[in-house]
Amino acid sequence: PIAEDGYDFAKANRFFDFGSYAGMPRTRAVGNVAIGFMAKASTGYWHLFDPLNGYTAVRTDRLKRLPLDRVRPDYSFECDLLTYLNIIGAKGKDVPVPAVYGEERSGIRLFSAGRKLMWSLWKGFWRRMLWKYLLWSFSPVAIFLFGGLALCLWGVVFGVGVAISTL
């Protein structure tokens, strides 16, 4: 897709058809789909189905625009990289690959890595909102998001105040 179709990056997708992830352990498949949804919300790449797959090819000119020293070096790398790519407006495409697993055991510590990933996704979402929609373009997305958050906070404070005054 990069060389032939002009995309800025290509990302492997292990879920391209019903049989492509047959070798993947069931818990891993369910976890990838669930966390993948949160990763899509954080990175903004809703059309990429497997954001947690580390096989990614990126054009050199796009890589030069990224703060690579800030991209996380742990299991959150994939989503962090996608967030930065979205901020610069890079176009990406899925490339089908089969899920191949042998008898080896994963070295990932689920709760520790999961906690770090959730924190990374949270920070990545706000980084993307700040840079892409507020600082670089002042998009209506920022107005609606931050205005909605302010109104929501006001509603909670007002509601608590009313509840307290009626006791």
N, C-alpha and C positions, 0 to 999 in steps of 0.2 A: 504493500500500500504506500510506502514512503517513496520508493523509486518509481513505481508505475502510475500511482494515482495522485501524487502530490500531498499526501498526508504528512503531518509533522512528527507523528509517532504512531507506532503499532504496538498493540498489547495482546498477549496471548489470552485465549478464551478456552477454558477446559469444559465449558457447558454449551457448546455449539449445537449439539443434538442429543437425543435421548441416550444414545450409547456411548457418547464421548467421555463420560465420567464414570463408566461402569467399574473401572478399577479403583476409584476413589472410595475410601471408607465412608460409610453412611454418615457418621457423626461429623466428619470433615466436610462432606457435601452440604449438610444442613447448616453447619456453622458458616461456611463460605457464603451461602446464599443470604443468611441473616445479616452477617457482618457486611457482606457486599452491599446490601441495601443502605446501611448507614454510611458506608464508604462513598456510595454514589451521591448521597445528600451532602456529604462533606466536600468531595472533590468537584461536584457539579457535572461530572460525566455520566449522565443517566443512560446513555446508549452503550456504554461499555459494560458487559455483563460480568466480567471476572476481574474486578479491580484489585483483588488480593494476589493475583498471579504476578510474580516478579519478572517474568520474561517480557521485557519491554525494549523496543528499539526507538531511538530518538534522533532526529536530524541534528547534526553538529551545530548548525546556526541557532537552533532552539536551545540546545544545552548551554551554549555560551551566554544566553540571556538569563539562565537560572542561577540562583545562589546555591550552588552544589554543596558548599561547606555547611549549609543550614539544613540540608535534607537529612532526615533521621537515618542512622546506620543500622537500626534494628528491624524487627518484623513490621514496623510501621512505614518502612521505606517506600513501598509501592504507593500507598495512599498519599504520603507526603509529596512524592515526586509528581503525582497526578494533580495535586492541589496547585503546586507551582506552575505546572504546565497549563492549567486552566486559567490562572491569573494572567499569563502572557497571551492567552487566546489560541493556544496550540490545538490543531485539529487532530483527533485520533481515531483509530479504527481497530476493531477486534480482528484477530487472526486465529482461526480454529486450530487447536492443538489437542491431542488426546491426553487424558490424565493417566500418567504412567506411575504406578507405585509398586515397589518391590516388597520385600519382607522387612525392610528396615523400619525402625521406630523413629518417630519424630522426636526431636530434641526440644521442641517448644514447650515451655511451661505455660499452660493454658491461661491460668488466672493472672499471672504476672504479665505475660505478653498481651493478654486481652485488656487489662487495665491500661497499659501503656498505649495500646492501639486506640482505645476509646478516648483517652486524653488527647492523643495526636489528632484524631478525627475532629474532636471538639475545637481544638486550636486551629486546625486547618480550615474548618468551616468559617470561623471568625476572621482568620487571615484573608481568606478569599473574599469575604464580604467587604472587609475594610479596604483592601488594595484594589480589587477589581470594580466594585460597585460604589465605593465612596471616594477614595482618593484619586483614582485614575479617570473616573468618568462621571461621578456624582449621578448615578442612575436612579430612576424611580424605584428600583428594587431596594436601594438603601433607604430611601424616604419611607417606603411602606414598612420595611423591616424594623428600622429603628423607631419610627413613629408608632408602629403596632406594639413594640416592646414597651415604649413609654406609656402608651394607653393601658396596656395590660398591667403594668406596675401600678399605675394610678388606680385602676379598678380594684386591684388586690388591696391596696392601702385604704381606699375608700370603703370597700366591703368589710374589712377588718374593723375600721372605725365605726361603721354602722352597727356591726355585730356587738362590739364592746359597749356602745352607747345604749343598746337595747337590753343589756343584762340587768 
